[in-house]
């Protein structure tokens, strides 16, 4: 099942694909490719956030993740435990 990609993220990913010259501007990009790129972007953001999280908070985050916490719950936890969370996301 494909997850809905937020419009701003979709535009960002489409621009990356068009910049790669693999597709002509305006050409339909396969949904599977967009889903894979979105997943890779989310993984990169997660790793970056986790590298900014204090070590004593990582265990709880990993436990929540292993138990199937939703991305929204994990995001709330990260926002509460990553110093300067908004600034970290902007990087």
N, CA, C and O atoms as a GROMACS GRO file, in nm:
protein
  364
    1UNK      N    1   0.084  -0.118   0.000
    1UNK     CA    2   0.000   0.000   0.000
    1UNK      C    3   0.089   0.124   0.000
    1UNK      O    4   0.181   0.135   0.080
    2UNK      N    5   0.060   0.216  -0.089
    2UNK     CA    6   0.140   0.337  -0.100
    2UNK      C    7   0.092   0.442  -0.002
    2UNK      O    8  -0.028   0.465   0.016
    3UNK      N    9   0.188   0.506   0.061
    3UNK     CA   10   0.160   0.611   0.157
    3UNK      C   11   0.150   0.745   0.083
    3UNK      O   12   0.227   0.772  -0.009
    4UNK      N   13   0.055   0.826   0.122
    4UNK     CA   14   0.038   0.959   0.063
    4UNK      C   15   0.160   1.044   0.096
    4UNK      O   16   0.196   1.059   0.213
    5UNK      N   17   0.221   1.100  -0.005
    5UNK     CA   18   0.338   1.186   0.014
    5UNK      C   19   0.289   1.330   0.023
    5UNK      O   20   0.218   1.376  -0.067
    6UNK      N   21   0.325   1.402   0.129
    6UNK     CA   22   0.282   1.543   0.140
    6UNK      C   23   0.324   1.622   0.016
    6UNK      O   24   0.430   1.597  -0.042
    7UNK      N   25   0.242   1.717  -0.024
    7UNK     CA   26   0.262   1.791  -0.148
    7UNK      C   27   0.399   1.858  -0.157
    7UNK      O   28   0.463   1.853  -0.261
    8UNK      N   29   0.444   1.920  -0.048
    8UNK     CA   30   0.573   1.989  -0.054
    8UNK      C   31   0.689   1.890  -0.069
    8UNK      O   32   0.788   1.920  -0.136
    9UNK      N   33   0.678   1.774  -0.006
    9UNK     CA   34   0.781   1.671  -0.019
    9UNK      C   35   0.777   1.612  -0.160
    9UNK      O   36   0.881   1.587  -0.220
   10UNK      N   37   0.657   1.590  -0.212
   10UNK     CA   38   0.642   1.537  -0.347
   10UNK      C   39   0.707   1.630  -0.449
   10UNK      O   40   0.777   1.586  -0.539
   11UNK      N   41   0.682   1.760  -0.435
   11UNK     CA   42   0.742   1.859  -0.525
   11UNK      C   43   0.894   1.856  -0.515
   11UNK      O   44   0.963   1.859  -0.617
   12UNK      N   45   0.946   1.848  -0.393
   12UNK     CA   46   1.090   1.841  -0.371
   12UNK      C   47   1.149   1.718  -0.442
   12UNK      O   48   1.249   1.729  -0.512
   13UNK      N   49   1.086   1.602  -0.422
   13UNK     CA   50   1.136   1.479  -0.483
   13UNK      C   51   1.126   1.484  -0.635
   13UNK      O   52   1.218   1.439  -0.704
   14UNK      N   53   1.016   1.537  -0.687
   14UNK     CA   54   1.002   1.549  -0.832
   14UNK      C   55   1.113   1.638  -0.890
   14UNK      O   56   1.171   1.605  -0.993
   15UNK      N   57   1.142   1.748  -0.823
   15UNK     CA   58   1.248   1.837  -0.870
   15UNK      C   59   1.384   1.766  -0.870
   15UNK      O   60   1.465   1.787  -0.960
   16UNK      N   61   1.408   1.683  -0.769
   16UNK     CA   62   1.533   1.605  -0.766
   16UNK      C   63   1.541   1.510  -0.885
   16UNK      O   64   1.645   1.498  -0.950
   17UNK      N   65   1.431   1.442  -0.912
   17UNK     CA   66   1.429   1.346  -1.022
   17UNK      C   67   1.449   1.419  -1.155
   17UNK      O   68   1.527   1.373  -1.239
   18UNK      N   69   1.380   1.530  -1.174
   18UNK     CA   70   1.396   1.605  -1.300
   18UNK      C   71   1.538   1.660  -1.314
   18UNK      O   72   1.590   1.666  -1.425
   19UNK      N   73   1.599   1.699  -1.205
   19UNK     CA   74   1.737   1.750  -1.208
   19UNK      C   75   1.837   1.640  -1.246
   19UNK      O   76   1.946   1.669  -1.296
   20UNK      N   77   1.800   1.516  -1.222
   20UNK     CA   78   1.890   1.404  -1.255
   20UNK      C   79   1.891   1.374  -1.404
   20UNK      O   80   1.974   1.296  -1.451
   21UNK      N   81   1.801   1.434  -1.478
   21UNK     CA   82   1.787   1.414  -1.623
   21UNK      C   83   1.743   1.272  -1.660
   21UNK      O   84   1.756   1.231  -1.776
   22UNK      N   85   1.692   1.198  -1.564
   22UNK     CA   86   1.637   1.065  -1.594
   22UNK      C   87   1.496   1.076  -1.654
   22UNK      O   88   1.451   0.988  -1.727
   23UNK      N   89   1.429   1.186  -1.621
   23UNK     CA   90   1.295   1.212  -1.671
   23UNK      C   91   1.290   1.356  -1.720
   23UNK      O   92   1.356   1.444  -1.664
   24UNK      N   93   1.213   1.380  -1.826
   24UNK     CA   94   1.193   1.516  -1.873
   24UNK      C   95   1.097   1.588  -1.781
   24UNK      O   96   1.006   1.528  -1.725
   25UNK      N   97   1.118   1.718  -1.766
   25UNK     CA   98   1.031   1.800  -1.681
   25UNK      C   99   0.886   1.780  -1.724
   25UNK      O  100   0.853   1.794  -1.842
   26UNK      N  101   0.801   1.748  -1.628
   26UNK     CA  102   0.660   1.727  -1.656
   26UNK      C  103   0.625   1.582  -1.689
   26UNK      O  104   0.508   1.545  -1.690
   27UNK      N  105   0.727   1.500  -1.717
   27UNK     CA  106   0.703   1.358  -1.745
   27UNK      C  107   0.656   1.289  -1.616
   27UNK      O  108   0.704   1.320  -1.507
   28UNK      N  109   0.563   1.197  -1.631
   28UNK     CA  110   0.511   1.124  -1.515
   28UNK      C  111   0.621   1.038  -1.453
   28UNK      O  112   0.685   0.958  -1.521
   29UNK      N  113   0.642   1.055  -1.324
   29UNK     CA  114   0.741   0.976  -1.251
   29UNK      C  115   0.666   0.858  -1.188
   29UNK      O  116   0.564   0.879  -1.122
   30UNK      N  117   0.714   0.736  -1.206
   30UNK     CA  118   0.643   0.620  -1.150
   30UNK      C  119   0.624   0.634  -0.999
   30UNK      O  120   0.714   0.677  -0.927
   31UNK      N  121   0.506   0.597  -0.954
   31UNK     CA  122   0.473   0.607  -0.812
   31UNK      C  123   0.569   0.524  -0.726
   31UNK      O  124   0.605   0.566  -0.616
   32UNK      N  125   0.610   0.410  -0.776
   32UNK     CA  126   0.702   0.325  -0.700
   32UNK      C  127   0.834   0.399  -0.674
   32UNK      O  128   0.889   0.390  -0.564
   33UNK      N  129   0.884   0.472  -0.774
   33UNK     CA  130   1.007   0.549  -0.757
   33UNK      C  131   0.986   0.659  -0.654
   33UNK      O  132   1.072   0.683  -0.569
   34UNK      N  133   0.873   0.727  -0.661
   34UNK     CA  134   0.845   0.834  -0.564
   34UNK      C  135   0.835   0.778  -0.422
   34UNK      O  136   0.883   0.840  -0.327
   35UNK      N  137   0.774   0.661  -0.408
   35UNK     CA  138   0.762   0.598  -0.276
   35UNK      C  139   0.900   0.560  -0.223
   35UNK      O  140   0.929   0.579  -0.105
   36UNK      N  141   0.986   0.506  -0.310
   36UNK     CA  142   1.121   0.468  -0.268
   36UNK      C  143   1.202   0.590  -0.227
   36UNK      O  144   1.273   0.588  -0.126
   37UNK      N  145   1.193   0.697  -0.304
   37UNK     CA  146   1.266   0.820  -0.270
   37UNK      C  147   1.215   0.880  -0.140
   37UNK      O  148   1.293   0.928  -0.058
   38UNK      N  149   1.083   0.878  -0.122
   38UNK     CA  150   1.026   0.930   0.002
   38UNK      C  151   1.074   0.848   0.122
   38UNK      O  152   1.106   0.904   0.226
   39UNK      N  153   1.079   0.717   0.107
   39UNK     CA  154   1.129   0.632   0.214
   39UNK      C  155   1.275   0.660   0.246
   39UNK      O  156   1.314   0.664   0.363
   40UNK      N  157   1.356   0.680   0.143
   40UNK     CA  158   1.498   0.711   0.164
   40UNK      C  159   1.514   0.846   0.232
   40UNK      O  160   1.598   0.862   0.321
   41UNK      N  161   1.434   0.944   0.192
   41UNK     CA  162   1.440   1.075   0.255
   41UNK      C  163   1.401   1.066   0.402
   41UNK      O  164   1.466   1.125   0.488
   42UNK      N  165   1.296   0.991   0.431
   42UNK     CA  166   1.252   0.974   0.570
   42UNK      C  167   1.359   0.904   0.653
   42UNK      O  168   1.381   0.940   0.769
   43UNK      N  169   1.425   0.805   0.595
   43UNK     CA  170   1.534   0.736   0.665
   43UNK      C  171   1.648   0.832   0.696
   43UNK      O  172   1.702   0.832   0.807
   44UNK      N  173   1.684   0.913   0.600
   44UNK     CA  174   1.793   1.008   0.620
   44UNK      C  175   1.757   1.109   0.729
   44UNK      O  176   1.839   1.138   0.815
   45UNK      N  177   1.635   1.160   0.726
   45UNK     CA  178   1.592   1.256   0.828
   45UNK      C  179   1.593   1.190   0.965
   45UNK      O  180   1.638   1.250   1.063
   46UNK      N  181   1.545   1.067   0.973
   46UNK     CA  182   1.544   0.994   1.101
   46UNK      C  183   1.685   0.976   1.155
   46UNK      O  184   1.710   1.000   1.273
   47UNK      N  185   1.777   0.933   1.069
   47UNK     CA  186   1.916   0.913   1.114
   47UNK      C  187   1.976   1.045   1.162
   47UNK      O  188   2.048   1.048   1.262
   48UNK      N  189   1.949   1.152   1.091
   48UNK     CA  190   2.002   1.282   1.129
   48UNK      C  191   1.944   1.325   1.264
   48UNK      O  192   2.017   1.373   1.351
   49UNK      N  193   1.814   1.308   1.281
   49UNK     CA  194   1.752   1.344   1.409
   49UNK      C  195   1.809   1.260   1.523
   49UNK      O  196   1.839   1.312   1.630
   50UNK      N  197   1.823   1.130   1.498
   50UNK     CA  198   1.875   1.042   1.603
   50UNK      C  199   2.019   1.076   1.640
   50UNK      O  200   2.059   1.060   1.755
   51UNK      N  201   2.095   1.123   1.544
   51UNK     CA  202   2.233   1.162   1.575
   51UNK      C  203   2.237   1.287   1.662
   51UNK      O  204   2.338   1.316   1.726
   52UNK      N  205   2.125   1.361   1.665
   52UNK     CA  206   2.116   1.482   1.746
   52UNK      C  207   2.050   1.457   1.882
   52UNK      O  208   2.048   1.545   1.968
   53UNK      N  209   1.996   1.337   1.900
   53UNK     CA  210   1.926   1.304   2.025
   53UNK      C  211   2.027   1.263   2.132
   53UNK      O  212   2.122   1.190   2.102
   54UNK      N  213   2.009   1.310   2.255
   54UNK     CA  214   2.098   1.269   2.363
   54UNK      C  215   2.098   1.115   2.378
   54UNK      O  216   1.993   1.052   2.368
   55UNK      N  217   2.215   1.057   2.400
   55UNK     CA  218   2.225   0.911   2.410
   55UNK      C  219   2.130   0.848   2.512
   55UNK      O  220   2.081   0.737   2.491
   56UNK      N  221   2.103   0.918   2.622
   56UNK     CA  222   2.015   0.860   2.723
   56UNK      C  223   1.869   0.856   2.680
   56UNK      O  224   1.787   0.795   2.749
   57UNK      N  225   1.834   0.919   2.569
   57UNK     CA  226   1.696   0.918   2.518
   57UNK      C  227   1.678   0.820   2.402
   57UNK      O  228   1.565   0.788   2.365
   58UNK      N  229   1.789   0.773   2.346
   58UNK     CA  230   1.781   0.684   2.229
   58UNK      C  231   1.716   0.549   2.261
   58UNK      O  232   1.640   0.497   2.180
   59UNK      N  233   1.745   0.493   2.377
   59UNK     CA  234   1.689   0.363   2.414
   59UNK      C  235   1.537   0.364   2.412
   59UNK      O  236   1.475   0.273   2.357
   60UNK      N  237   1.478   0.465   2.472
   60UNK     CA  238   1.332   0.474   2.476
   60UNK      C  239   1.276   0.493   2.335
   60UNK      O  240   1.174   0.433   2.300
   61UNK      N  241   1.343   0.575   2.254
   61UNK     CA  242   1.299   0.597   2.116
   61UNK      C  243   1.301   0.464   2.039
   61UNK      O  244   1.204   0.430   1.971
   62UNK      N  245   1.410   0.390   2.051
   62UNK     CA  246   1.422   0.262   1.981
   62UNK      C  247   1.317   0.163   2.029
   62UNK      O  248   1.261   0.089   1.949
   63UNK      N  249   1.291   0.160   2.158
   63UNK     CA  250   1.189   0.071   2.213
   63UNK      C  251   1.051   0.106   2.158
   63UNK      O  252   0.975   0.017   2.118
   64UNK      N  253   1.020   0.235   2.155
   64UNK     CA  254   0.891   0.279   2.100
   64UNK      C  255   0.880   0.239   1.953
   64UNK      O  256   0.776   0.192   1.909
   65UNK      N  257   0.987   0.256   1.880
   65UNK     CA  258   0.989   0.222   1.738
   65UNK      C  259   0.970   0.072   1.717
   65UNK      O  260   0.893   0.031   1.631
   66UNK      N  261   1.039  -0.008   1.797
   66UNK     CA  262   1.027  -0.154   1.786
   66UNK      C  263   0.886  -0.202   1.819
   66UNK      O  264   0.839  -0.302   1.763
   67UNK      N  265   0.820  -0.133   1.909
   67UNK     CA  266   0.684  -0.172   1.949
   67UNK      C  267   0.578  -0.119   1.852
   67UNK      O  268   0.459  -0.140   1.873
   68UNK      N  269   0.623  -0.049   1.746
   68UNK     CA  270   0.529  -0.006   1.642
   68UNK      C  271   0.465   0.129   1.664
   68UNK      O  272   0.356   0.155   1.612
   69UNK      N  273   0.531   0.216   1.738
   69UNK     CA  274   0.477   0.352   1.756
   69UNK      C  275   0.461   0.418   1.620
   69UNK      O  276   0.542   0.398   1.529
   70UNK      N  277   0.357   0.497   1.606
   70UNK     CA  278   0.332   0.566   1.480
   70UNK      C  279   0.439   0.673   1.457
   70UNK      O  280   0.503   0.720   1.552
   71UNK      N  281   0.460   0.712   1.332
   71UNK     CA  282   0.556   0.819   1.304
   71UNK      C  283   0.522   0.948   1.380
   71UNK      O  284   0.612   1.023   1.420
   72UNK      N  285   0.395   0.974   1.399
   72UNK     CA  286   0.354   1.095   1.471
   72UNK      C  287   0.399   1.090   1.617
   72UNK      O  288   0.446   1.190   1.671
   73UNK      N  289   0.385   0.974   1.680
   73UNK     CA  290   0.427   0.959   1.820
   73UNK      C  291   0.579   0.970   1.830
   73UNK      O  292   0.631   1.035   1.921
   74UNK      N  293   0.650   0.907   1.736
   74UNK     CA  294   0.796   0.916   1.736
   74UNK      C  295   0.841   1.060   1.714
   74UNK      O  296   0.941   1.103   1.772
   75UNK      N  297   0.770   1.132   1.631
   75UNK     CA  298   0.804   1.272   1.605
   75UNK      C  299   0.784   1.357   1.730
   75UNK      O  300   0.865   1.444   1.760
   76UNK      N  301   0.676   1.332   1.803
   76UNK     CA  302   0.651   1.406   1.927
   76UNK      C  303   0.762   1.377   2.027
   76UNK      O  304   0.812   1.468   2.094
   77UNK      N  305   0.802   1.249   2.038
   77UNK     CA  306   0.910   1.213   2.129
   77UNK      C  307   1.040   1.283   2.088
   77UNK      O  308   1.110   1.339   2.173
   78UNK      N  309   1.071   1.280   1.959
   78UNK     CA  310   1.193   1.345   1.911
   78UNK      C  311   1.188   1.495   1.938
   78UNK      O  312   1.286   1.554   1.982
   79UNK      N  313   1.074   1.556   1.911
   79UNK     CA  314   1.060   1.701   1.934
   79UNK      C  315   1.082   1.736   2.081
   79UNK      O  316   1.132   1.844   2.112
   80UNK      N  317   1.044   1.645   2.169
   80UNK     CA  318   1.060   1.669   2.313
   80UNK      C  319   1.201   1.640   2.363
   80UNK      O  320   1.239   1.686   2.470
   81UNK      N  321   1.278   1.564   2.286
   81UNK     CA  322   1.407   1.516   2.337
   81UNK      C  323   1.529   1.553   2.254
   81UNK      O  324   1.642   1.524   2.294
   82UNK      N  325   1.509   1.616   2.140
   82UNK     CA  326   1.622   1.662   2.060
   82UNK      C  327   1.638   1.812   2.089
   82UNK      O  328   1.548   1.891   2.060
   83UNK      N  329   1.752   1.849   2.145
   83UNK     CA  330   1.774   1.991   2.171
   83UNK      C  331   1.764   2.071   2.040
   83UNK      O  332   1.817   2.031   1.937
   84UNK      N  333   1.695   2.184   2.048
   84UNK     CA  334   1.679   2.271   1.931
   84UNK      C  335   1.617   2.198   1.812
   84UNK      O  336   1.660   2.215   1.698
   85UNK      N  337   1.517   2.118   1.839
   85UNK     CA  338   1.452   2.036   1.737
   85UNK      C  339   1.416   2.115   1.610
   85UNK      O  340   1.450   2.069   1.501
   86UNK      N  341   1.349   2.230   1.620
   86UNK     CA  342   1.315   2.302   1.496
   86UNK      C  343   1.438   2.340   1.413
   86UNK      O  344   1.435   2.334   1.290
   87UNK      N  345   1.545   2.380   1.481
   87UNK     CA  346   1.666   2.418   1.410
   87UNK      C  347   1.733   2.296   1.346
   87UNK      O  348   1.789   2.306   1.236
   88UNK      N  349   1.727   2.183   1.414
   88UNK     CA  350   1.785   2.060   1.360
   88UNK      C  351   1.712   2.021   1.232
   88UNK      O  352   1.775   1.978   1.135
   89UNK      N  353   1.581   2.035   1.231
   89UNK     CA  354   1.503   2.000   1.112
   89UNK      C  355   1.534   2.092   0.995
   89UNK      O  356   1.528   2.050   0.879
   90UNK      N  357   1.565   2.215   1.023
   90UNK     CA  358   1.593   2.312   0.916
   90UNK      C  359   1.724   2.280   0.844
   90UNK      O  360   1.741   2.317   0.728
   91UNK      N  361   1.817   2.212   0.913
   91UNK     CA  362   1.946   2.180   0.853
   91UNK      C  363   1.925   2.077   0.746
   91UNK      O  364   2.021   2.035   0.682
   0.00000   0.00000   0.00000
